[in-house]
Amino acid sequence: MISNRERLILKAIIEHHSEHQQPISSKFLSRLSYLKYSSATIRYDMAQLEKKGYLCKTHASSGRIPSLKGYVFYFNHLITRNHDIFQQISLFENIFKNKNFNKETIVREALTLLGNVTRYLVILAFPNALTTHKVAKIDLVLLSPEQAIVLIITNYGQIRYQSIFLEPCNNFDFQNVKSIILAINNTLLDKYLCEAIKILQEKNIENDFCNAQLFDKLVNILIEIFYNFNTNNSHIYGINNLINNFSWADSNTMKEILHILDTNKLNEMLFDAHKYIFKFNNRIRWVSCHKFAIISIPCEIKKFPDQKMFIAVLGPMTMAYPEVIPLLEYLSVNLSQTFYSKTNLIPDKLEEICK
């Protein structure tokens, strides 16, 4: 159990450690107007908090810094949001109210601004489409007598496509290709994308087509399109913040950060929550990675309630959580509304191509 006085002291240590980036001493705390206790009393409570595992020392004569257990208790019981961020919120409002911005521009501008105001790295992460999306439609769109588009649409409205050139003299004409695509569509309909890839790779499709070369060519094209669904699973904003404002990160920490960003480790941290994450207030998630942390919030698309993205901020363990958390909560709500109101099954780029 932690007494009310110990709670106040723990909260003060965490928030002032974040502000000053140094261990906090009892002498420093005794000067705070809301901690009307003697230095000796505060020193005793700090020692008790250390025994209970909520604080730790960097060396014998130093003040204390919060431990991992201390941060978890802080998030679950002590944190208060800094509501003095109205000026920052107004900057985001200008982006969301701009009628000239499409969905992609709103997302890019809002998350770039989040990186600028926090001076941390911002990430928008998407789930693995191969294991969460199903095939809704595979089709062929004729552009000209010589060119067509093979497209795949998922049950979440995501679309990938590839342009192909028709060769009527080699039986690679629209009607032949269309008939094969229709047969493949009927076989793969409502299958998870990863299942569809396996079926294509093993050629477990009834093939009554005389042109085996044409069939194999289309299968390879479709496999390539399917794998394109799993590209760009995350977008990173404020990369300069990683370079300019990460003086706290030594070379090993920087290598760990870059490894996480360059591999699927980031998505594992965000989507496999039971393995990596402390969750508090039902939505905010916090990942501790030694000298840095990732704090995130899900962003839901109302048309697809079981399909979630994550907005994440990567910064030092001592990042300004009372400022970051309300901004994440604000963006989660507004980006969810943006995706709901602006979701379009056929992207503008494809519509232009098909005209």
Summary of the structure (lengths in Angstrom):
residues: 355
radius of gyration: 26.4
end to end distance: 68.0
largest distance: 92.9
contacts: 1068
relative contact order: 0.13
helix: 51%
strand: 22%
